[in-house]
Structures are given as C-alpha cells and as structure tokens.
Amino acid sequence: MQLDRAGAGALVTILGIVLDNIQTAEAEGYRSNWNVEHVLDLDTRFHHVWPELTDSLMGFGGGDPGADDRREMELHIEDAELLLAGMAFTEMASTDLPFFEMVQWTSEFVASELRQLWSDEVWRERAGGKDNRRW
C-alpha cells in the first residue's frame, strides 16, 4: 500500500497506544490480549520504511510535513486487523476527552482506507471466526 508520512505517523501512534496498554497491563499485574510480537513487528516495519518517524510524534520531524512523501509498505490483512482493533481501543479510551470527535473521524477515515485493500468477501470471511485473529 502507498502511505504518506503523516498517515504512517498516525498508524504508528496507534501502535504506540497499544504498546502503552500492554505495558500498563503488565505493570498492573494482568495480561493484555494484544499479540506483542505482532505489534512490535508492525511497528518495526513502519520504522524501516519511515525511519524519520522516530524523530517526532506523527512523523513530522526532519522535513516539510506538507511534502508528498508517499512510500510503499507491505501490509497484510492481519496488520490491518491489528490497526483496526487498535483504533477501536483508542476510540473507547478517548470517549471522555475533548478531542473525541476528531479521534472518531480519523478512525472512520483510516478504517475505510484499510478496508478498501481487501474485498468485502475477504473481510466477512475473516470476521467469521475468532480463531483467525493474530493480533
């Protein structure tokens, strides 16, 4: 898939929120349901394609944030499922925050972009059983 730096930065931010949840769960003595290896693998793949994302939040470090810097990244359906679950978690965690509507709008936009990468039939098949979940 083709992504610009801001889009990649937004998705990496979602992964960061998921990682924070994993760390909080461990610190409080309970196990998170996230697949830590998958989260870290996807985060690493993003940073290989956009190394500058490490420089600042949302990937706006080291260059013009308005630059049309689109790069190719291989994204598997399991990755999209993880990102969608991460966005749903972020939405639920943001309901009491003043910028909740912005989180909702962003989630809906990103979800529609990710869902376009595979047919409705593939998504329905994936939703059919929880055993397919890798995240």
N, C-alpha and C positions, 0 to 999 in steps of 0.2 A: 504494500500500500504506500501511497505517497502522503507524506505529512510535512507540514511546515514546522519551524522551530517552536512557535507558540503552541501549536496543537500537541506536539511531543512533550513540551513542558507541562501542559495541563494533565496529560496522561501520567507523566512521571510524578506529578504532585498527588494524583490519586493513589499511585503505588506507595508513595511516602506516607499517606494517611493510613493505608492498610498496614504498612510496616510498623507505624506507631501503635496501631491497635494490637498487633502481635506482641510488641514489647510491653505494652501496658498489661496485656493478659498474663504474660509470663511474670511480670513484677508483682501482680496481684494474686498469683498462685493458681491461675486456671489456664486451660489450654484453648487457644484460638482455633477456629475452624478453617483458617486460611492455610493453604499449602505454601509454606515458607520458601521452599526451593523454587517453586514456580514464580512466586513474587520476585525473588531475588534474581532469577534467570531473566525475566522480562525486563526488570529494571536495568540489569547489566546490558542487555541487548539495546535498549534505548540509549544508554550512555556510550555504547560503541559507535552508534550512528551519529549521535549528537554529543560529543564529549564536552561541549561548552555548557550543557545543562547543569553541570556541577557548579559552574561559576555563580549562578544566582537563581532564585526562585523563578519558575516559569520560563527558564531558558533565555532570558533577555540579557545575559552577560556577554561581553566580548563581541559587540557588533550592533548594527542597527536593528532594533526589534521589528521594524517595519519591512526589513528586507525579505524578499520572496525566496527564502532558503528552503526549498522543498527537497526532501531526501527520501529514498526508497528504504522501506523496512519490511521484512517478512513478518507477518502477523498471522498466527494460527487461530483457528476458531476458539481453542481453549484459552488463548490470550485474550481474545475479545470477551469471552465469558467472564474471565477474571476481572477485566476492566469494568464491565457492566455491573458485576457484583460489587466491586469497589466503589463505583459511583452511587449505587443504591445505598450502600453503607454510609457514604459521605452525606447523601441527602438526609437519611434518617438521623445522623448525628448533628445535622445543621438546622433542624426544624425550629429551634428557638433563637437562632442567630438572625441579625438584621439583614444579612445578605442571602437569606434562604432562597428567595425567588431567583436570584442570579445563579445559585447552585443548581436549582431545578432546571432553569432554561439551558444551562451548559450541559447538564446530564442528558436532557432530551435531545439536544443537538448532537452530542457525541454518540449517543446510542443510535440515532438514526443513521449517522455516518458509518458506524461499525456494522450495523445490521445490513447495510447495503452490500457488504462484501461477500455475503453468502445468501443463497436463495431462502425464501420463506420455508420451503420444504426441509432444508437442512436445519434451520432453527427449530422447526416443530419436532423434527426427529431428535435433536439434542435435548429439547425440553421434556421429552417423553420419559426419561428415566434419570434418577439422581446418580446412578452408577457411572454415567458418562462424565460426571464432574471431575475435573482435575484440580480445580482451584480450592 
